[in-house]
Amino acid sequence: MFRSVSTPAGAPQVRERLCRAIVPLTMIRWGRFAAAYALLGIASGSIAIVWGKGSPLHHPDPWLHLSALDGHSYSLAVGLAFSALIVVTTRALVPRISWARALHRQLRPIATGISFAGIGVLAVLSAAGEEVFFRGLLQPWVGLVPQALLFGFLHQVPGQSRWVWVSWATLVGLALGAMFALTGSLVGPLVAHAIINGLNLSYLKRHDPDPQPRSLGGLLSLRG
């Protein structure tokens, strides 16, 4: 038989007030992160120009010696292809592979409190800050593999999926660094990083890997 589920008086209003309080706090938190990434990019670029005496957007000793225009063009093409590969791979792995689903579940709270506009801003600024720092500044100084290892290590998150995320970030950092070294241009890594961040944060926000079963309108429950 069916019976109605009673709801304490005022509970919806309490939940609404809590949501309104939590979301602004989350936006403020990630706004600070976005500002920190912007400062990281500015500081790293300035250091690269002063110490390296050149733009962090150009590798000082690329594997292929291309003109500036060709280097940027090839870098952009490779970056777009790589970002598409990562985005498609992510959506293929999460529903099918347990470790990918666990990582998605653990990272999802990062994105749920951010608006889609906020995700766009954070994706662009985090990509710019990290690419200028790890690839533009560090890679010519310490090398391809060390910068990727540091990039992965600094992407640790607490929990069981910590080393899965570190390993994944290390591989991505290695690929982005190789793209920079190959073409001599940071344009591709910048664009790829921003697209990956934006689309995968949006996917984290929208996709629940463990959807709850729906009751009849949320008002009725079935009793045998």
ABEGO torsion letter per residue (X at the ends): XBBBBBBBBGAAAAAAAAAAAAAAAAAAAAAAAAAAAAAAAAAAAAAAAAAAGBBAABBABBABBBBAAAAAAAAAAAAAAAAAAAAAAAAAAAAABAAAAAAAAAAAAAAAABBAAAAAAAAAAAAAAAAAAAAAAAAAAAEAAAAAAAAAAAABBBEAAAAAAAAAAAAAAAAAAAAAAAAGBAAAAAAAAAAAAAAAAAAAAABBABBBBBBBGGABBBBX
